[in-house]
């Protein structure tokens, strides 16, 4: 690691002090405030901290926090890895992550989709992992086709970066197709409602096959699914050399996490970690920033599931306990969530029929209206505690969007 200029050293020191004070005050892990102060003192701090590192950026609408954790775990045999483990995925968080591990030769950074072009330009990352794009926080994140277009320009200008991209998502494929070097992963696409049209010409996309390893091509132009190098097939991942590896060692549940694991295996292979060595390390990840955590409260076992957009809710439904297991739903619409809750109408809630359902959160009336339209019986409560205590002792799945999830996690236990 190159020595930092005096100004940068001061920025790092003051940023870490601010982060420590934030933790002492109970205001969070301090990643954002520490990075903000560091960048205020030295606007080029991210570039300086990234220099001489082997760096991977991980970006997607869903699954980037989990995949970042999986990649980081699998890379531990290489030595210390700098990472933003708690999801601070903008430049302030990246600065904090790199500053807290100054001697780490490797870095794995979750990156917000909107900030990816800027972070890539400033860090010159060796590897960029792109997994999915779907509607999310439309009131502030913008149209996802615009994001994919910005990815294309950024990757075209970064010939030094090798891209790992999910070729089952047409929009991701289009965004990655300008990169000089790409490894294609058939990681599946479970939510398709944002990719029925060709991003190249606007024509209809024809599809064959199921949610995994599904072939697609445009009916009106040349745009088509690339031939994958890595293939997720059920509970198996097939590597480029034809060897098949079972994913039975994964502790994280559901098809989405099998997709995340497939991408993680492709990424760590770029850093020289073989699948047979990476898989046991992926299995050591049991919870990610509270996601999938089970906490005990008054004889109830609450499993916490984060779902912040239609694609995320679809994946949460995939890992629910068998019906008629009870479910509590909580939705807010604060700044980090996106204030527009119209996306609730894109979620098919009929799968919840026949279960005891409780509805909470600041926007519980919006969610209640959606459930009523789907003919799903529910009980609306003013506070999540009412839902928890209404359930007999036993298991309760709790699905919540971002700020609602953080509130519930703080209230019942912040296991990481």
ZIUR-V631618 format. One record per residue. N is the residue number from 1. RES is the residue in one small letter. PHI is phi in degrees with one decimal (999 if undefined). PSI is psi in degrees with one decimal (none if undefined). OMEGA is omega in radians with two decimals (* if undefined). Layout:
BEGIN
n->N res->RES phi->PHI psi->PSI omega->OMEGA
n->N res->RES phi->PHI psi->PSI omega->OMEGA
END
This chain:
BEGIN
n->1 res->x phi->999 psi->124.8 omega->-3.14
n->2 res->x phi->-64.0 psi->147.3 omega->3.06
n->3 res->x phi->-66.2 psi->140.0 omega->3.14
n->4 res->x phi->-87.7 psi->147.6 omega->3.01
n->5 res->x phi->-60.2 psi->159.9 omega->-3.08
n->6 res->x phi->-56.8 psi->-42.0 omega->-3.13
n->7 res->x phi->-61.2 psi->-40.7 omega->3.12
n->8 res->x phi->-67.1 psi->-39.4 omega->3.10
n->9 res->x phi->-61.6 psi->-41.0 omega->3.10
n->10 res->x phi->-64.8 psi->-41.2 omega->3.13
n->11 res->x phi->-62.1 psi->-41.7 omega->3.11
n->12 res->x phi->-64.1 psi->-46.1 omega->-3.09
n->13 res->x phi->-62.6 psi->-45.7 omega->-3.13
n->14 res->x phi->-69.6 psi->-35.7 omega->3.09
n->15 res->x phi->-64.0 psi->-42.9 omega->3.13
n->16 res->x phi->-67.6 psi->-35.6 omega->3.09
n->17 res->x phi->-63.9 psi->-44.2 omega->3.12
n->18 res->x phi->-62.4 psi->-40.7 omega->3.12
n->19 res->x phi->-63.2 psi->-41.5 omega->3.13
n->20 res->x phi->-64.5 psi->-41.9 omega->3.12
n->21 res->x phi->-64.9 psi->-36.6 omega->3.10
n->22 res->x phi->-62.8 psi->-41.3 omega->3.11
n->23 res->x phi->-66.4 psi->-42.0 omega->3.14
n->24 res->x phi->-62.0 psi->-37.3 omega->-3.13
n->25 res->x phi->-79.3 psi->-2.4 omega->3.13
n->26 res->x phi->73.0 psi->26.9 omega->-3.10
n->27 res->x phi->-96.7 psi->9.1 omega->-3.11
n->28 res->x phi->122.9 psi->-171.1 omega->-3.07
n->29 res->x phi->-82.0 psi->-6.4 omega->3.04
n->30 res->x phi->84.4 psi->4.0 omega->-3.07
n->31 res->x phi->-62.2 psi->-42.6 omega->-3.04
n->32 res->x phi->-72.1 psi->-49.9 omega->-3.09
n->33 res->x phi->-65.5 psi->-37.7 omega->3.12
n->34 res->x phi->-63.0 psi->-45.1 omega->3.11
n->35 res->x phi->-68.3 psi->-35.3 omega->-3.14
n->36 res->x phi->-63.3 psi->-43.9 omega->3.13
n->37 res->x phi->-67.5 psi->-41.0 omega->3.11
n->38 res->x phi->-59.5 psi->-44.6 omega->-3.13
n->39 res->x phi->-71.9 psi->-29.8 omega->3.09
n->40 res->x phi->-64.8 psi->-38.5 omega->-3.13
n->41 res->x phi->-79.5 psi->-31.7 omega->3.14
n->42 res->x phi->-142.2 psi->95.2 omega->-3.11
n->43 res->x phi->-58.7 psi->-19.2 omega->3.13
n->44 res->x phi->-99.0 psi->16.4 omega->-3.03
n->45 res->x phi->-63.4 psi->-39.4 omega->-3.13
n->46 res->x phi->-62.0 psi->-43.8 omega->3.11
n->47 res->x phi->-62.4 psi->-42.1 omega->-3.13
n->48 res->x phi->-65.8 psi->-41.8 omega->-3.10
n->49 res->x phi->-71.0 psi->-28.1 omega->-3.12
n->50 res->x phi->-81.1 psi->-17.6 omega->-3.05
n->51 res->x phi->-60.4 psi->137.6 omega->3.07
n->52 res->x phi->69.0 psi->16.9 omega->3.06
n->53 res->x phi->-106.5 psi->155.5 omega->2.93
n->54 res->x phi->-91.4 psi->107.1 omega->-2.90
n->55 res->x phi->-120.4 psi->136.9 omega->3.04
n->56 res->x phi->-119.5 psi->135.0 omega->3.02
n->57 res->x phi->-107.7 psi->138.5 omega->-3.11
n->58 res->x phi->-123.2 psi->119.8 omega->-3.09
n->59 res->x phi->-136.3 psi->144.0 omega->-3.14
n->60 res->x phi->-178.5 psi->167.2 omega->3.01
n->61 res->x phi->-74.9 psi->-42.7 omega->-3.12
n->62 res->x phi->-127.6 psi->138.9 omega->3.00
n->63 res->x phi->93.9 psi->1.4 omega->-3.07
n->64 res->x phi->-71.2 psi->-35.3 omega->3.10
n->65 res->x phi->-64.5 psi->-45.7 omega->-3.14
n->66 res->x phi->-64.7 psi->-45.8 omega->-3.12
n->67 res->x phi->-65.2 psi->-37.1 omega->3.07
n->68 res->x phi->-60.0 psi->-43.6 omega->3.12
n->69 res->x phi->-65.0 psi->-40.8 omega->3.14
n->70 res->x phi->-63.8 psi->-45.1 omega->3.13
n->71 res->x phi->-62.0 psi->-44.2 omega->-3.12
n->72 res->x phi->-61.2 psi->-43.1 omega->3.13
n->73 res->x phi->-62.2 psi->-42.9 omega->-3.10
n->74 res->x phi->-70.3 psi->-21.0 omega->-3.12
n->75 res->x phi->-92.6 psi->0.5 omega->-3.11
n->76 res->x phi->-59.3 psi->-30.0 omega->3.08
n->77 res->x phi->-62.0 psi->-19.0 omega->-3.12
n->78 res->x phi->-81.1 psi->-13.8 omega->-3.10
n->79 res->x phi->125.0 psi->-166.1 omega->-3.12
n->80 res->x phi->-63.2 psi->138.2 omega->-3.13
n->81 res->x phi->-123.5 psi->122.5 omega->3.06
n->82 res->x phi->-79.9 psi->132.6 omega->-3.11
n->83 res->x phi->-156.5 psi->152.6 omega->3.06
n->84 res->x phi->-94.4 psi->78.1 omega->-2.97
n->85 res->x phi->-64.3 psi->-23.5 omega->-3.04
n->86 res->x phi->-100.5 psi->13.2 omega->2.99
n->87 res->x phi->85.7 psi->12.0 omega->3.04
n->88 res->x phi->-75.0 psi->91.4 omega->-2.86
n->89 res->x phi->-105.0 psi->21.7 omega->3.04
n->90 res->x phi->-112.1 psi->172.2 omega->-3.03
n->91 res->x phi->-51.7 psi->-34.6 omega->3.11
n->92 res->x phi->-60.9 psi->-43.1 omega->3.11
n->93 res->x phi->-68.0 psi->-35.4 omega->3.11
n->94 res->x phi->-65.3 psi->-41.9 omega->3.10
n->95 res->x phi->-60.3 psi->-46.2 omega->-3.14
n->96 res->x phi->-61.1 psi->-42.5 omega->-3.12
n->97 res->x phi->-63.5 psi->-45.7 omega->-3.13
n->98 res->x phi->-71.3 psi->-35.2 omega->-3.14
n->99 res->x phi->-69.4 psi->-29.5 omega->-3.12
n->100 res->x phi->-79.6 psi->-8.9 omega->3.13
n->101 res->x phi->-136.3 psi->64.4 omega->-3.01
n->102 res->x phi->-61.1 psi->-30.4 omega->-3.06
n->103 res->x phi->-94.5 psi->-2.8 omega->-3.11
n->104 res->x phi->-69.3 psi->128.0 omega->3.11
n->105 res->x phi->-80.4 psi->-17.9 omega->-3.10
n->106 res->x phi->-119.3 psi->149.6 omega->3.08
n->107 res->x phi->-142.7 psi->140.6 omega->3.07
n->108 res->x phi->-130.0 psi->113.0 omega->-3.02
n->109 res->x phi->-121.1 psi->121.8 omega->2.94
n->110 res->x phi->-67.7 psi->135.4 omega->-3.06
n->111 res->x phi->-132.8 psi->126.9 omega->3.05
n->112 res->x phi->-55.6 psi->139.2 omega->-3.07
n->113 res->x phi->-55.9 psi->-40.1 omega->-3.09
n->114 res->x phi->-69.6 psi->-32.5 omega->-3.08
n->115 res->x phi->-90.1 psi->-6.8 omega->-3.06
n->116 res->x phi->-55.2 psi->-47.8 omega->-3.13
n->117 res->x phi->-57.4 psi->-43.3 omega->-3.11
n->118 res->x phi->-67.2 psi->-44.5 omega->-3.11
n->119 res->x phi->-66.4 psi->-38.9 omega->3.10
n->120 res->x phi->-62.7 psi->-42.8 omega->3.14
n->121 res->x phi->-64.4 psi->-35.3 omega->-3.08
n->122 res->x phi->-83.8 psi->-24.9 omega->-3.07
n->123 res->x phi->-105.2 psi->-24.1 omega->-3.05
n->124 res->x phi->59.3 psi->42.4 omega->-3.04
n->125 res->x phi->-53.7 psi->143.9 omega->3.12
n->126 res->x phi->-70.0 psi->-39.2 omega->-3.05
n->127 res->x phi->-132.1 psi->139.3 omega->3.06
n->128 res->x phi->-126.5 psi->121.1 omega->3.13
n->129 res->x phi->-103.6 psi->124.9 omega->-3.12
n->130 res->x phi->-123.0 psi->124.1 omega->-2.95
n->131 res->x phi->-114.0 psi->-44.7 omega->-3.11
n->132 res->x phi->-162.6 psi->158.4 omega->3.02
n->133 res->x phi->-138.0 psi->126.4 omega->3.07
n->134 res->x phi->-151.7 psi->168.2 omega->-3.06
n->135 res->x phi->-60.6 psi->136.1 omega->-3.08
n->136 res->x phi->-165.1 psi->123.6 omega->3.08
n->137 res->x phi->50.1 psi->53.6 omega->-3.03
n->138 res->x phi->-62.0 psi->-22.9 omega->-3.12
n->139 res->x phi->-71.2 psi->-15.3 omega->3.14
n->140 res->x phi->-136.2 psi->-19.5 omega->-3.09
n->141 res->x phi->-87.3 psi->-24.3 omega->3.13
n->142 res->x phi->88.8 psi->173.1 omega->-3.12
n->143 res->x phi->-68.1 psi->133.4 omega->-3.03
n->144 res->x phi->-68.6 psi->-25.4 omega->3.05
n->145 res->x phi->-65.7 psi->-34.0 omega->3.07
n->146 res->x phi->-66.2 psi->-39.0 omega->3.09
n->147 res->x phi->-62.0 psi->-45.5 omega->3.13
n->148 res->x phi->-61.4 psi->-37.4 omega->3.09
n->149 res->x phi->-64.0 psi->-38.1 omega->3.09
n->150 res->x phi->-68.7 psi->-35.2 omega->3.05
n->151 res->x phi->-59.8 psi->-45.6 omega->-3.11
n->152 res->x phi->-56.6 psi->-47.2 omega->-3.13
n->153 res->x phi->-64.7 psi->-41.1 omega->-3.12
n->154 res->x phi->-66.1 psi->-42.3 omega->-3.10
n->155 res->x phi->-72.5 psi->-33.0 omega->3.08
n->156 res->x phi->-63.7 psi->-31.3 omega->-3.13
n->157 res->x phi->-89.4 psi->4.6 omega->-3.10
n->158 res->x phi->-128.1 psi->66.6 omega->-3.09
n->159 res->x phi->-64.9 psi->-15.3 omega->-3.14
n->160 res->x phi->-77.6 psi->-13.3 omega->-3.03
n->161 res->x phi->-95.5 psi->132.7 omega->3.03
n->162 res->x phi->-94.0 psi->133.2 omega->-3.06
n->163 res->x phi->-105.1 psi->134.7 omega->2.96
n->164 res->x phi->-108.6 psi->115.8 omega->-3.00
n->165 res->x phi->-133.0 psi->144.4 omega->3.12
n->166 res->x phi->-80.6 psi->106.5 omega->-3.08
n->167 res->x phi->-78.6 psi->-6.1 omega->3.07
n->168 res->x phi->-79.3 psi->-13.5 omega->3.08
n->169 res->x phi->-102.0 psi->110.3 omega->-3.09
n->170 res->x phi->-59.3 psi->-36.1 omega->-3.11
n->171 res->x phi->-69.9 psi->-38.6 omega->3.06
n->172 res->x phi->-64.9 psi->-42.2 omega->3.12
n->173 res->x phi->-59.1 psi->-44.2 omega->3.11
n->174 res->x phi->-63.8 psi->-42.4 omega->3.13
n->175 res->x phi->-64.6 psi->-31.8 omega->-3.08
n->176 res->x phi->-91.7 psi->-9.5 omega->-2.93
n->177 res->x phi->-72.5 psi->-10.1 omega->3.08
n->178 res->x phi->-90.4 psi->-5.9 omega->-3.13
n->179 res->x phi->-68.0 psi->147.6 omega->-3.12
n->180 res->x phi->-70.3 psi->-34.8 omega->-3.07
n->181 res->x phi->-136.3 psi->122.4 omega->-3.08
n->182 res->x phi->-134.0 psi->136.1 omega->2.90
n->183 res->x phi->-105.6 psi->121.4 omega->-3.10
n->184 res->x phi->-93.6 psi->132.2 omega->3.13
n->185 res->x phi->-118.4 psi->124.2 omega->3.03
n->186 res->x phi->-84.5 psi->83.9 omega->-3.04
n->187 res->x phi->-97.0 psi->0.1 omega->3.13
n->188 res->x phi->90.5 psi->156.2 omega->3.02
n->189 res->x phi->-140.7 psi->106.1 omega->-3.04
n->190 res->x phi->-88.4 psi->-30.6 omega->3.09
n->191 res->x phi->-106.4 psi->115.7 omega->-3.02
n->192 res->x phi->-114.7 psi->1.0 omega->-2.98
n->193 res->x phi->-68.7 psi->-10.2 omega->3.12
n->194 res->x phi->-104.9 psi->9.0 omega->-3.06
n->195 res->x phi->-144.5 psi->54.4 omega->3.03
n->196 res->x phi->-95.1 psi->-13.4 omega->-3.12
n->197 res->x phi->-114.0 psi->150.5 omega->3.14
n->198 res->x phi->-71.9 psi->123.0 omega->3.11
n->199 res->x phi->-71.9 psi->-13.8 omega->3.13
n->200 res->x phi->-80.8 psi->-45.0 omega->-3.04
n->201 res->x phi->-129.4 psi->-10.0 omega->-3.13
n->202 res->x phi->89.1 psi->-1.8 omega->3.14
n->203 res->x phi->-74.4 psi->171.4 omega->-3.14
n->204 res->x phi->-74.0 psi->144.9 omega->3.06
n->205 res->x phi->-96.8 psi->130.1 omega->3.04
n->206 res->x phi->-94.5 psi->135.5 omega->-3.10
n->207 res->x phi->-123.0 psi->147.1 omega->3.02
n->208 res->x phi->-134.8 psi->140.9 omega->3.12
n->209 res->x phi->95.8 psi->-179.1 omega->-3.07
n->210 res->x phi->-91.5 psi->-155.5 omega->-3.07
n->211 res->x phi->-72.0 psi->-24.4 omega->3.11
n->212 res->x phi->-111.3 psi->140.6 omega->3.09
n->213 res->x phi->55.1 psi->43.8 omega->-3.11
n->214 res->x phi->-91.0 psi->125.4 omega->3.11
n->215 res->x phi->-80.4 psi->144.4 omega->3.10
n->216 res->x phi->-148.0 psi->153.9 omega->3.08
n->217 res->x phi->-161.2 psi->154.3 omega->3.12
n->218 res->x phi->-77.6 psi->140.2 omega->3.14
n->219 res->x phi->-77.3 psi->-16.7 omega->-2.98
n->220 res->x phi->-118.5 psi->-11.5 omega->3.13
n->221 res->x phi->-143.3 psi->-170.7 omega->-3.04
n->222 res->x phi->-77.4 psi->-13.7 omega->-2.97
n->223 res->x phi->-64.4 psi->125.1 omega->-3.08
n->224 res->x phi->-152.8 psi->163.2 omega->3.14
n->225 res->x phi->-64.4 psi->128.5 omega->3.08
n->226 res->x phi->-69.6 psi->161.9 omega->3.06
n->227 res->x phi->-73.6 psi->123.7 omega->-3.06
n->228 res->x phi->-74.8 psi->148.4 omega->3.03
n->229 res->x phi->-91.4 psi->-40.5 omega->3.06
n->230 res->x phi->-113.1 psi->140.3 omega->-3.07
n->231 res->x phi->-131.5 psi->123.5 omega->2.98
n->232 res->x phi->-88.2 psi->123.6 omega->3.13
n->233 res->x phi->-134.1 psi->96.3 omega->-3.10
n->234 res->x phi->65.6 psi->-118.9 omega->3.13
n->235 res->x phi->-99.0 psi->17.7 omega->-3.10
n->236 res->x phi->-124.6 psi->148.5 omega->2.97
n->237 res->x phi->-119.2 psi->127.3 omega->3.11
n->238 res->x phi->-100.4 psi->123.2 omega->-3.10
n->239 res->x phi->-82.1 psi->166.8 omega->3.14
n->240 res->x phi->-57.6 psi->-27.2 omega->3.14
n->241 res->x phi->-85.2 psi->5.2 omega->3.09
n->242 res->x phi->92.2 psi->-8.5 omega->3.12
n->243 res->x phi->-73.2 psi->145.1 omega->-3.12
n->244 res->x phi->-110.7 psi->137.0 omega->-3.10
n->245 res->x phi->-126.0 psi->125.6 omega->3.14
n->246 res->x phi->-75.6 psi->145.4 omega->3.13
n->247 res->x phi->-101.3 psi->19.0 omega->-3.12
n->248 res->x phi->-63.4 psi->-17.3 omega->-3.13
n->249 res->x phi->-79.9 psi->-10.6 omega->-3.12
n->250 res->x phi->-62.9 psi->136.2 omega->3.05
n->251 res->x phi->-91.2 psi->-28.1 omega->3.14
n->252 res->x phi->-76.3 psi->135.6 omega->-3.00
n->253 res->x phi->-87.9 psi->161.9 omega->2.90
n->254 res->x phi->92.6 psi->161.7 omega->-3.10
n->255 res->x phi->-67.3 psi->-32.8 omega->3.14
n->256 res->x phi->-61.2 psi->-38.5 omega->-3.13
n->257 res->x phi->-76.4 psi->-23.5 omega->2.97
n->258 res->x phi->-67.6 psi->-38.6 omega->3.06
n->259 res->x phi->-63.5 psi->-44.7 omega->3.11
n->260 res->x phi->-59.4 psi->-40.3 omega->-3.13
n->261 res->x phi->-66.4 psi->-38.2 omega->3.12
n->262 res->x phi->-62.2 psi->-43.5 omega->3.10
n->263 res->x phi->-64.5 psi->-42.2 omega->-3.14
n->264 res->x phi->-60.3 psi->-41.8 omega->3.13
n->265 res->x phi->-62.3 psi->-40.2 omega->3.13
n->266 res->x phi->-66.8 psi->-37.4 omega->3.14
n->267 res->x phi->-67.1 psi->-50.9 omega->-3.06
n->268 res->x phi->-67.5 psi->-25.9 omega->3.06
n->269 res->x phi->-61.7 psi->-32.1 omega->3.09
n->270 res->x phi->-65.2 psi->-24.7 omega->3.12
n->271 res->x phi->-98.2 psi->8.3 omega->3.05
n->272 res->x phi->90.3 psi->12.9 omega->3.10
n->273 res->x phi->-96.7 psi->116.7 omega->-3.09
n->274 res->x phi->-72.9 psi->151.7 omega->-3.12
n->275 res->x phi->-56.7 psi->-39.6 omega->-3.11
n->276 res->x phi->-65.6 psi->-25.9 omega->3.08
n->277 res->x phi->-87.7 psi->-29.4 omega->-3.10
n->278 res->x phi->-78.1 psi->-36.5 omega->-3.01
n->279 res->x phi->-57.8 psi->-46.4 omega->3.10
n->280 res->x phi->-60.4 psi->-32.0 omega->3.14
n->281 res->x phi->-73.7 psi->-33.8 omega->3.04
n->282 res->x phi->-62.6 psi->-36.8 omega->-3.13
n->283 res->x phi->-67.3 psi->-17.5 omega->3.12
n->284 res->x phi->-76.4 psi->-14.3 omega->3.14
n->285 res->x phi->-84.4 psi->111.4 omega->-3.06
n->286 res->x phi->-109.2 psi->-20.9 omega->-3.14
n->287 res->x phi->-153.4 psi->146.4 omega->-3.10
n->288 res->x phi->-129.5 psi->106.7 omega->-3.14
n->289 res->x phi->48.8 psi->42.1 omega->3.09
n->290 res->x phi->90.5 psi->-16.4 omega->3.13
n->291 res->x phi->-66.3 psi->135.5 omega->3.14
n->292 res->x phi->71.6 psi->3.9 omega->3.12
n->293 res->x phi->-69.6 psi->141.6 omega->2.99
n->294 res->x phi->-109.6 psi->123.7 omega->-3.14
n->295 res->x phi->-117.6 psi->150.1 omega->-3.13
n->296 res->x phi->-97.6 psi->137.3 omega->3.08
n->297 res->x phi->-154.0 psi->113.3 omega->3.06
n->298 res->x phi->51.9 psi->43.6 omega->3.11
n->299 res->x phi->81.5 psi->-1.8 omega->3.09
n->300 res->x phi->-99.6 psi->143.3 omega->3.07
n->301 res->x phi->-108.6 psi->106.2 omega->-3.09
n->302 res->x phi->-95.5 psi->119.7 omega->3.02
n->303 res->x phi->-99.2 psi->123.9 omega->-3.00
n->304 res->x phi->-97.5 psi->122.5 omega->-3.11
n->305 res->x phi->-122.3 psi->123.6 omega->3.12
n->306 res->x phi->-89.9 psi->127.6 omega->3.10
n->307 res->x phi->-143.2 psi->111.9 omega->-2.98
n->308 res->x phi->-112.7 psi->-0.7 omega->-3.13
n->309 res->x phi->-159.5 psi->173.6 omega->-3.08
n->310 res->x phi->-55.4 psi->-42.9 omega->3.14
n->311 res->x phi->-62.3 psi->-40.0 omega->3.13
n->312 res->x phi->-66.2 psi->-37.6 omega->3.10
n->313 res->x phi->-66.5 psi->-37.4 omega->3.09
n->314 res->x phi->-59.8 psi->-41.9 omega->3.13
n->315 res->x phi->-71.0 psi->-34.5 omega->3.09
n->316 res->x phi->-64.5 psi->-41.1 omega->3.11
n->317 res->x phi->-60.4 psi->-31.7 omega->-3.10
n->318 res->x phi->-65.0 psi->-26.2 omega->-3.06
n->319 res->x phi->-110.3 psi->9.9 omega->3.09
n->320 res->x phi->-63.3 psi->151.0 omega->3.01
n->321 res->x phi->-63.5 psi->156.4 omega->-3.08
n->322 res->x phi->-57.7 psi->146.4 omega->3.06
n->323 res->x phi->-61.6 psi->145.6 omega->0.17
n->324 res->x phi->-99.0 psi->45.5 omega->3.14
n->325 res->x phi->-59.0 psi->141.1 omega->-3.09
n->326 res->x phi->-74.4 psi->152.4 omega->-3.13
n->327 res->x phi->-139.6 psi->134.7 omega->3.00
n->328 res->x phi->-108.7 psi->134.2 omega->-3.12
n->329 res->x phi->-117.7 psi->136.8 omega->-3.13
n->330 res->x phi->-140.5 psi->128.1 omega->-3.09
n->331 res->x phi->-132.0 psi->129.0 omega->2.97
n->332 res->x phi->-113.1 psi->173.5 omega->3.07
n->333 res->x phi->-142.8 psi->53.1 omega->3.07
n->334 res->x phi->-86.4 psi->178.6 omega->-3.09
n->335 res->x phi->-50.7 psi->-50.9 omega->-3.13
n->336 res->x phi->-65.7 psi->-21.1 omega->3.13
n->337 res->x phi->-83.3 psi->-27.3 omega->-2.85
n->338 res->x phi->91.8 psi->131.4 omega->-3.03
n->339 res->x phi->-86.2 psi->-10.0 omega->3.14
n->340 res->x phi->-92.4 psi->116.1 omega->-3.13
n->341 res->x phi->-99.8 psi->14.0 omega->-3.14
n->342 res->x phi->-62.3 psi->-20.6 omega->3.13
n->343 res->x phi->-62.9 psi->-19.1 omega->3.10
n->344 res->x phi->-57.4 psi->-28.0 omega->-3.11
n->345 res->x phi->-78.1 psi->-8.4 omega->3.07
n->346 res->x phi->-87.8 psi->-11.3 omega->-3.11
n->347 res->x phi->-90.6 psi->133.3 omega->3.09
n->348 res->x phi->-89.7 psi->99.8 omega->-3.07
n->349 res->x phi->-87.0 psi->1.5 omega->-3.09
n->350 res->x phi->-62.4 psi->-22.2 omega->3.13
n->351 res->x phi->-62.9 psi->-18.3 omega->-3.12
n->352 res->x phi->-86.5 psi->-3.7 omega->3.14
n->353 res->x phi->-58.7 psi->139.7 omega->3.11
n->354 res->x phi->89.6 psi->-3.2 omega->3.10
n->355 res->x phi->-105.1 psi->151.8 omega->2.92
n->356 res->x phi->-69.8 psi->122.8 omega->-3.06
n->357 res->x phi->-123.3 psi->132.8 omega->3.02
n->358 res->x phi->-117.5 psi->142.2 omega->-3.09
n->359 res->x phi->-121.2 psi->125.3 omega->-3.12
n->360 res->x phi->-137.2 psi->-175.0 omega->3.11
n->361 res->x phi->100.6 psi->167.0 omega->-3.09
n->362 res->x phi->-64.0 psi->-29.7 omega->3.14
n->363 res->x phi->-110.3 psi->38.4 omega->-3.12
n->364 res->x phi->-63.0 psi->-31.5 omega->3.13
n->365 res->x phi->-66.6 psi->-40.2 omega->3.08
n->366 res->x phi->-59.9 psi->-46.1 omega->-3.13
n->367 res->x phi->-67.2 psi->-38.2 omega->3.12
n->368 res->x phi->-62.5 psi->-40.7 omega->3.11
n->369 res->x phi->-62.6 psi->-39.7 omega->3.13
n->370 res->x phi->-65.8 psi->-43.0 omega->3.14
n->371 res->x phi->-65.6 psi->-39.0 omega->3.12
n->372 res->x phi->-62.6 psi->-40.7 omega->3.10
n->373 res->x phi->-64.2 psi->-30.2 omega->3.13
n->374 res->x phi->-87.6 psi->3.4 omega->3.14
n->375 res->x phi->60.2 psi->42.7 omega->3.08
n->376 res->x phi->-107.3 psi->120.4 omega->3.13
n->377 res->x phi->-70.7 psi->143.3 omega->-3.09
n->378 res->x phi->-156.1 psi->166.1 omega->3.00
n->379 res->x phi->-122.3 psi->125.2 omega->3.14
n->380 res->x phi->-93.8 psi->133.5 omega->-3.11
n->381 res->x phi->-127.2 psi->155.8 omega->-3.13
n->382 res->x phi->-80.7 psi->-23.0 omega->-3.05
n->383 res->x phi->-144.4 psi->143.1 omega->-3.10
n->384 res->x phi->-60.2 psi->-28.5 omega->3.13
n->385 res->x phi->-61.3 psi->-33.9 omega->3.10
n->386 res->x phi->-63.3 psi->-39.1 omega->3.11
n->387 res->x phi->-67.2 psi->-44.6 omega->-3.12
n->388 res->x phi->-60.7 psi->-45.6 omega->-3.08
n->389 res->x phi->-77.5 psi->-15.3 omega->3.08
n->390 res->x phi->-77.5 psi->-17.2 omega->-3.14
n->391 res->x phi->-87.0 psi->134.8 omega->3.04
n->392 res->x phi->-59.7 psi->154.0 omega->3.09
n->393 res->x phi->-49.0 psi->132.0 omega->-3.08
n->394 res->x phi->147.2 psi->-152.7 omega->-3.02
n->395 res->x phi->-88.6 psi->141.6 omega->3.02
n->396 res->x phi->-141.0 psi->121.9 omega->3.01
n->397 res->x phi->-84.9 psi->132.7 omega->3.12
n->398 res->x phi->-119.1 psi->117.9 omega->3.10
n->399 res->x phi->-109.8 psi->126.7 omega->-3.09
n->400 res->x phi->-145.7 psi->150.7 omega->3.03
n->401 res->x phi->-84.8 psi->-175.8 omega->-2.74
n->402 res->x phi->-55.6 psi->-62.7 omega->-3.06
n->403 res->x phi->-69.8 psi->-32.6 omega->3.07
n->404 res->x phi->-63.2 psi->-41.2 omega->3.11
n->405 res->x phi->-61.8 psi->-45.9 omega->-3.12
n->406 res->x phi->-64.0 psi->-38.2 omega->3.10
n->407 res->x phi->-64.0 psi->-43.8 omega->-3.14
n->408 res->x phi->-67.5 psi->-41.1 omega->3.13
n->409 res->x phi->-62.3 psi->-42.6 omega->3.11
n->410 res->x phi->-64.7 psi->-37.7 omega->-3.08
n->411 res->x phi->-70.7 psi->-39.6 omega->-3.01
n->412 res->x phi->-110.5 psi->-2.7 omega->3.06
n->413 res->x phi->136.8 psi->123.1 omega->-3.10
n->414 res->x phi->-98.6 psi->59.8 omega->3.08
n->415 res->x phi->-73.0 psi->136.1 omega->-3.13
n->416 res->x phi->-113.1 psi->none omega->*
END
